[in-house]
Amino acid sequence: MRLGAIEAGGTKFVCGIGTEQGEVIERISIPTTTPEETLEQVIGFFKTREVDALGVGSFGPVDLDHASPTYGYITSTPKRHWNSFNLVGELKKRFSVPIGFDTDVNAAALGESVWGAAKGLDSCLYMTVGTGIGVGAVSEGKLVHGMLHPEMGHILVRRHEEDPFRGSCPFHGDCLEGMAAGPAIEARWGTKGVELAGDSKVWELEAYYLAQALVNYILILSPKKIIIGGGVMKQEQLFPLVREQTVKLLNGYIQHDNLLKTIDQYIVPPGLGDNAGLCGALALAKGL
Amino acid sequence: MRLGAIEAGGTKFVCGIGTEQGEVIERISIPTTTPEETLEQVIGFFKTREVDALGVGSFGPVDLDHASPTYGYITSTPKRHWNSFNLVGELKKRFSVPIGFDTDVNAAALGESVWGAAKGLDSCLYMTVGTGIGVGAVSEGKLVHGMLHPEMGHILVRRHEEDPFRGSCPFHGDCLEGMAAGPAIEARWGTKGVELAGDSKVWELEAYYLAQALVNYILILSPKKIIIGGGVMKQEQLFPLVREQTVKLLNGYIQHDNLLKTIDQYIVPPGLGDNAGLCGALALAKGL
């Protein structure tokens, strides 16, 4: 069985061909411009490569309600041209194979639970910290959806008392994304995070916000593994700081070895590395 | 089919007999003293009343991992005598019927989704605000568990800038439970909440904390219905305040009619009223 995968991102669409074992055989990266231009290239890639199913992990918000007339749409995105775009519908016009569709981060969570850091577990959480903060989750063996899909990047956090930064989220100001995504780091310190690698203050503050989010995710979803990827997490010094702050904030309330003894194996980078998103889309296709 | 239900609480065990339709035929309330005394009365009630299955919704923390040697135990509770008590094991010694076991609030969430305010929905959240704050959830048709069960009453909230109260949670100080459970209200104002019914400051502050929690639950789990019960919520003036604050904090980010148009039907009291807990235990039995 050959599977097709599309990681539909705000700056690029990564398309790939892979196997049921999660092996990526071929991949291509297409810039995200207008839907017409981008989709033309996506369709061009797949039309010469036969697949049995297609998985699409997309930037959002997206409509995942199969009963909705706008199922498969990218909905109220501020991204010009893509607002109310029928992504699944356009793909269905060209390809007659089953198409799986979810958020990019739910797809990545699924991929990690099938082939990656949470392999064999029926619950995990995948967070990406980059130009935004997105989070997907598997709970009881299923991707979490409800009224809509999760939007966990926007949860409320407590401002650090020595942090005067107002926050960069256009909706909430100082929510998690507004305080801890890449653009927030740059706006707060006047320099991109990658150039601040050696400044411990920067990463201690970053860990302070990320750990608050993890504490709430743990108390609400109780994931069996927490996986954090994205550009900001390339600063690997963040991992020990985030782990330490998470344990400190929970203060012994959750009695589990994952937190008390083996936190180094509980809060981890993606097992699939930079392939988490594309493999996630493959996993959506595999599940069809 | 006759079902048995036990709502195992820290101050009382409510036992009942009911039907698959969620009708409670008979009930009894037993004070929670020592496990020996309390269980003797529980067993006495059920031994003269034949049931086909038994559901137990218990105060926690509890061990719900079927693979664990302490499955069915109440674990690290500060409640004297009940720490590491094998509740399901003791019941199994006396009754040979299948026994369903979960947290009291997960049971209530299930009961509400089967017969109550969330009837017919595959996702909902049940929060009780009383001597503590407990929350259970159904997501994708299943009760949420993972590493452990959720402990959502302890999520982090932002202190109101005019609230000097330090918080009453022995683990976290000013977490949600520490700021908004009944004992926190009493400690902050020097009087029980029930005697402060007419003081709008009290309930605006209470709604400020509860709404923060709901915002995070919505962003993380996206429940299709939010049900709030417990002693503190007998102050019905809280509901409109909580709804208003929730909408204000989300600030239009979640585009759904539940929030934008019909919030009065989205954040609601238990459909099963004070029977939510007992009916929840019945629902656990029904699911076996």
Interface residues (C-beta under 8 A of the other chain):
Chain A: P61 T75 S76 S123 V135 A137 S139 E140 K142 L143 V144 H145 G146 M147 L148 H149 P150 E151 M152 H154 I155 L156 V157 R158 R159 F171 H172 Q212 V215 N216 Y217 I218 L219 I220 L221 S222 P223 K224 L249 N251 G252 Y253 I254 Q255 H256 N258
Chain B: P61 T75 S76 S123 V135 A137 S139 E140 K142 L143 V144 H145 G146 M147 L148 H149 P150 E151 M152 H154 I155 L156 V157 R158 R159 F171 H172 Q212 V215 N216 Y217 I218 L219 I220 L221 S222 P223 K224 L249 N251 G252 Y253 I254 Q255 H256 N258
